[in-house]
């Protein structure tokens, strides 16, 4: 995939399955955010396809794949308090978003002490947990793509447990992160610009499968 100043994203193939967590790594300026947008049907690749359950449907991808914390795209406004971020997230998800609903959401996750904290001042582990939970709020969400959470702190344990928990709830979870973070974690990994994971032999393309389907989708 090319941008106005050269390659935006090198050809990359991966497979993301429901109930599993996959790390996708690459250095800065390797197209990490571009990949997140391609996987969610929000950016059209020059070549290759993104398939959901074996079918190419960008509109359906946009409905079912949440892009979490993409810089300057879905990244929340840091000056807002947690209550405001939650209220906005619930509203966008089509959920109840009044004061009582927001308070109930925050209390249910044991986050009362952070309710009036500016979002930019939240610990990275809290930030990621909140955003992943809000990403799951829209009805019909099947997959989550978390974009570069390690930019908020060097320790991947700030975000990995929350991402793994989301996968355990049945979502296909893709985390785009630095090679350094991936090296610290024992998890399936694919590098941008390649077409194989640590668990799969080299293959052509694959992505997004929902719980009621056995046929994987595809991207390249």
C-alpha positions, 0 to 999 in steps of 0.5 A, a space after each residue: 500500500 502506497 501513500 503520497 510520500 512512498 510505501 505506507 504499508 508493506 504487504 502483510 498477511 495474517 489470520 485472526 481468530 475469534 477467542 484468540 489474541 494476535 500481536 502484529 509488530 513493526 517499528 515506527 513508520 512501518 504502517 502500524 496504524 494503516 494496518 489497523 485501519 485496513 483490518 477494520 475496513 476503514 482504509 482500502 488497500 491497493 492490493 490484496 483483500 480483507 475477508 471476514 468469514 471468507 467474504 470481502 465486505 468493508 461495510 460489514 468490517 466497519 460494523 464489527 471491528 473496533 479500532 482502539 486508541 489509534 493516534 489522532 483517529 480514535 485516540 480519546 481527548 486526554 484532557 477529558 475526565 474518565 466519566 466524560 470518556 465513558 459517557 461519550 463511548 457509551 453514546 457512540 456505542 448506542 448504549 445508555 449514557 446518562 449519569 447513572 449509566 456512566 457511574 454504574 459502568 465505572 463502579 462495575 469495573 472498580 474504577 470509582 477512584 479514577 472517575 474524575 481523573 483526566 484521561 491522560 493521567 490514568 495509568 496505562 493499564 487502566 487506560 487500555 482496560 477502559 478503551 478495550 471495554 468501550 470497544 466491546 460496547 457496540 452491539 455486533 462487535 466481533 473483533 478489536 484492533 488495539 493500536 500501539 498501546 506500548 506508546 503509553 509505557 514500556 511494560 507490555 503488562 500494562 496492556 496485555 492482560 486486558 487484551 487477553 481477557 477480551 480474547 477470552 470473552 470470544 473476540 478476535 483481538 489484534 494488538 499492533 505493537 513494537 517488536 520489543 514488546 512482542 519479544 517480551 511476551 509469549 504470544 502468537 506474533 506476525 511482523 508487518 511485511 511478512 506472511 507467517 505467524 510464530 504458530 502457522 507456516 508461511 501462507 498467503 492471507 487470512 483474517 477475522 472469523 466469528 464464533 459461529 463460523 469456521 472459515 477464516 477470513 483473509 488479508 494481504 
